[in-house]
Amino acid sequence: MRRKTRTPPSPLPQRHGVDPVRVRLPAAGAWATVREHLVERLSGAGAGVVDGMFDAGLIVGADGRAVPADAPFVPGMFVWFHRELPDEIPVPFPLEVVHRDEHIVVADKPHFLATTPRGAHVAETALARLRRELGIPALSAAHRLDRLTAGLVLFTVRPEERGAYQTLFRDRRVRKEYEAVAPYDPALALPRTVRSRIVKERGVLTAREVPGEPNAVSRVELVEHRTDRDGPLARYRLLPGTGQTHQLRVHMTAVGVPILGDPLYPEVTGPVPVGDFRRPLQLLARGLAFTDPVTGVEHRFRSGRVLAAWASYDRWAAGTYDGPSPGQ
């Protein structure tokens, strides 16, 4: 039986709450030096950028010492470096902590804030913000919410316990409740359970329903409805039984009431300009409930956020909503 290689701890500290990049050299290859491999592996950055990092001593080994550009390629070797952080416009909404103990942190994430570093969103993410604000470098996300979706996200404090909390989500032992604002259709019989097969292909913005065995289950319930300037509007409770990408957005579109502010469903609209935080997607992760796998405590958490289109449709539609008025 092949023994698993132990990953050494990072010799570099976090920067702005973001971990350094760790690269493990392949078990085999025709590269003569570490530089040759990294130039090929990081081809998007360009050879000049990689050479500049070597010249500045920014690429280090497990001992924390700079790796020279001519260091021989060693299969399985680990190297670390900090990525160049992109210019990010701060998301101008608070990230509220609704619970914190020695094992977990539950945060109420605003719209437009990514959960974890990815692509163009690195330091301006919920994880990086919380690491900086709470002083917990080892904080990790147990699951993720879409960047455009607001609401509750569970983070773990101790790396050795992260797997136990992730398993809760994998085994569907977390009771999740969402809230959405969408058009009201009196002909739509509710409550109902929507079942379909959803696929999301890499490189494609949207997920889609296809024939086949259902892998996505969502219960849709009507909470209340009213008529606004642009027509009948409703607030819905959504209970996902599975966790496919964009599942609730796809299912709400499928039953004829797409969620307000959705740039992908039912049709992909033009990209939102960077820094445009108006008219957020009206989808909120309202509740999380589970039995703590470490302490055995029964947790029930609720988001305190108000969906803008329900609090004040006119201000949301005009892109001027900046929070509920007193008494809302």
C-alpha positions, 0 to 999 in steps of 0.5 A: 500500500502506497503511503500518503506523503505528509504535507509540511506546514507552510513556512510563509505567513498569511497575507491580508488573511490569504494563504500562500500558494502551495505547489507540489512538484509532480512525481515525474517529468522532464523538467531539469529545474524547479524554474522550468516546471513553474514557468510551464505550470504558471504559464498564464503569469508569464516567464518574466513574472516567475523569474522576477519572483525567483530573483526577489527570493519570493519562492521558498521551500519547506525550510522557509529559504528562497529556492534558487531558479537553478535548483534541480527538479525534485519529484514531490518537492513543495514550494510556496509563494504569495500570489499577486493580489488583484485590485479589489473594490471593497464590498461596502456591506457589513459581515456580521458574526452571529455565533462564535465559539472555540469550534465554529464561527457562523457569519451572516454574509452580505450580497456580492461578497465571495465566501472564499478566495477564488479568481478575482476575489481574494482578500475581499472575501468572507474568509479573508475578512474574518481571519483578519477581523477575528484574528483566527488565521486557521479559520476555514469554510465548511461550505460555500454560498454563491457570491451573489447570495447573502446569508449564513455561512459556517466556518471552522476554527480548528483545522483538525475538526474541519472534516467533521463539519464538512461531512455534515453538509456532504451527508445532508445533515444540515437543515438549510432554509432560504428566502427569495423574492420573485414574481407572484403567480396565482396559478402556481400551486404551492407548496410543491417539491421540484425534482430534476437533474441539473448539470453545470459544465466547467466554463459555462456560466449557467447550470441547466436541467437535463433528462435523467434521474433527478439529482436536485430536490427543492421544496418551494413554499409561499410565505406572502404576496402583494402587488408592487409598482411592477406587478404581483410580488411574493416572498418564498421559503425554499428548502433544498434537499440537495446542493447542486450548483445554482439549484434554487435559482434553476428551480425557481426559473423552472416553475416560472418565477425567477428570483429578482435580480438574477443575472443568469436566469432565465437569461444571461444579462450583460456583466455587472460593472465592477463596483456596482452593488445595486439591485442584489440577487434576492436570495438569502440563506435564512437558516442553518440547523444541525447537531454539532459533530464535536460538542453534540449541541443542537444549533439553530441559526437565523439570518437577520438580513432583510431582502431589499426588494421586499423591504422597499421594492421601489428603492431596490428597483431604482438601485438606491436601497441601502438598508431597511428603514427604522421599524422594518 
